[in-house]
Amino acid sequence: MVFNYQEHKDAMMDRGFIDDLHKYLGERIGRRFFIIAPAASVRFLEDYIEKGKTKYFVLRIPYSIIEEIHNRGFSKIKQPVSEMDVNDTVDPVGFDFIQVPTVGCKYFVVDKKEQLELGKSTKECVIKIEKFESKVISRKPLEFANLGTLSMVMLDYGFDGEVFDLDEVFYAEDLKKNGYEVRFAEDKVKGQIMVIYIDIFGNEKREIKTLADFNGKRKKVLEK
């Protein structure tokens, strides 16, 4: 589905939009439904919203790409006529969606390693990042090692469902030294937290977690 921002210039895609969409389409669509929209027209931060058995994914188009298309227009894509021409089918302008990285993690709670402080939590939440891969569209194939494109992980310990309020950031350089483990005190979590994984190209993977997700079973969670 394409969100017609030109016809509805003042309209914004919010959770109510997804609710209405699911109300009318929920019985007739599969497990995944994709919506194409300008990044600036999307009110919520998650990469997808789950309703019943269906995940509604939003493919955000960066404003810079929209502006460039307005200035230049689309150029017809030529089909390759030789093996050397295959990569030339990717137009230099696009368009290109924001490429959400693939992230595979374990979520669990452990006893704190450091010396305990009076009145402070004795438990730590751990996000163990086991897989991080960026999806890059390029004329020349780019290969990166697992976790090689991770830039940082940002946390909002009390996400209100609307606005991301940065509480703490963990940079890849420090995460690498700590076995790619994001650690924070259990009592920092206020309701639900938003975790944003960012790659070196500026692409983001966003997810919402509660303490119930850190169930101590060290069960691997792989989200695409």
N, C-alpha and C positions, 0 to 999 in steps of 0.2 A: 504494500500500500504506500502511495506517495502522498505526503501531507502538502496540500495546495496552499502554500504560504502567500502566493501572489493574489489569489482570490480572497483569502481571509488574512489580510495583512496584520490585523490587530489580534488575531486568534493565537492562543498559546496551547501547546499540548501539555496537559497536566494529568494527574491521576484520575480525575473525573472523566476525561476523554477516554482513557483506557477502560474505565468501568463501563461507560456507555458502549464502547466497542465490543467488550466481552458480553454485554447483555444481549446484543443483537447478533453477534457472530460466534459466540462461544460454543454452540452446539454443532456448528458447521465447519470448523477449522481444526487443524491438527494440533500437535504439541508445540509448534513454533509458529509465530506470526511476526513478520518483519515490517517495520514502518520506516520509511525514508523521510527525513525532515532536516531542515537547517538546525544546526546546533543551538542557535540563539532562540529557537521557537519551542524548545523543550524545557519545561519547568522543573521536572524531577531530575535527580542526579544518577539514579541507577541505570545500568546498561539494559536491564529488562525488568518487567514487572510480571509476577506470576499470578495468574487467576485460574483457579481450578487446576486443570491438567495442562493449561496452555501458558507458555512464556511469550510475552509480547516484547520483542527486541526492537530497540530504536537504533537505526543506523544514522548517525549524525553526520551531516555534511558541514565542514568548516566554512565559515563566512568568507574566508579568503578565496576559496575555490569558487563559490557562487559569484563573487565579485569579478573574478577573472573570466568566468564563463560569460557574464554580462558584457564584459569588455571585448572579448575575442570571439565568443560563440563556440559551438562545437565544431570540430573538424571530423570528417568522415574517417573512420578507422579502416585502414587497408589490411586485407587479409595477407598473411605471409605467403611468399612464393618460394621460399627456400628456408632451410633450417636456420640460417643466419638471421633471417628476418623475423623469427618468432617473437623475440623480445621487443621489436619495434611496433608491435600492435598496441602497446600501452602508450596512450597519448601523454605528452609531458604535462598537460594541464589537468586532464582527468575526464570524468570526475572521479574522485577518490573519497571513500568514506573514512571516518576516523577508525583506524584499525585497532580493534580491541585486542590486547595481548591475551595469550592463553596462560592461565595461572593454575598451578596445582599445589595445594597446601595441606598440612595437617594442623588441626586446632586442638589444643589441650591445655590443661592446667597443671602446674608443678609447684613444689615448694621453692621458695626464694633461695637463691644461691648466696646472696650477700648477707651481711650481718643485719639482723632484724631490728627495726626501730619500734619503740614503745608506741602502741596505738595504731600501728600501720599493719596492712594486710600481710599475712604470712604466705600468700599464694601469688603466683604469677601466671598470667595468660601468655601462651606462646603460639605464634603463627610461624610454623616451620614451612618455608617456601622451598619446595622440591623441584618445581618446574616453572620456568618463565620463558616464554617464547614470543617474540614480536612477529607480526605479520606485515611484511614489507613488500610493496609493489615497486619493482625497479626494472629498468632496462637491463641492468647487469645483475645476475643472481647474487644476493648477499647472504653469506652464511655466518651465523653467530653461534657460539657455544651456548648450551643451556645456562640460563641466568646471566648471560653476557650482555644483554640489553637492558637489564633492570637499572633504573636510575634512583628511585626512592620509593618509600612507602609512607603515606600520610594517614594519620588517624584523627577522627573526631570521636571522643569517648562518650559524648552525649548527643548523638545525631537526632535532630527533632523531626526528621522526615522531609524537611524542606531546604534548609540552608546548611552547607558544610562549614563548620567552624573548626579550623585547624588547631589541634591540641599538641600534636607531636609529629615529628618527621624523622624517619630512619633512612639514612643514605646508603646506597649500595656498597660503598667502600667499607663502611662500618659493619653492615650486615654480613659481608663476606668474611670478615674476621671472626664473626660470631656464628658461623655455620648457617648463615641466612635464616636466623631466628629473630623474629620481632617479639620482644618481651616487654610486658608492662604489668603493673600491679593490678590485681583483680578488682580492687576497690575503686579503681579509676573509672570503671565502666558504669555509666548511668543509663540504664535502660537498654539502648542499642548503640552500637558503634558503626561508623562507616569507615571502611578501609579502602584506600585508593592506591593502586599499584601503578606507577608511571614508568614508561620506558624511555630510552635516550632520545627517541624521536618525538616525545611529547604525548604519546598515546596513553590512554588510561583504562584500567580495569577497576570497576567500582563494585563493592559488595557491602551488604549490611549484615552484621552479626550481633547475636546476643550471647550472654554467658552460657546459655543452654547449648550453643554450638561448640563451646570448648568443653567437650564432654569427657575428656580424660582417656578416651579409648584409642586415641592416636589413629583414628580412622582417616584414611586418605580421601581428600575431597578434590576432584578435578573438574573445573568448570571451563567451558569453552565459550 
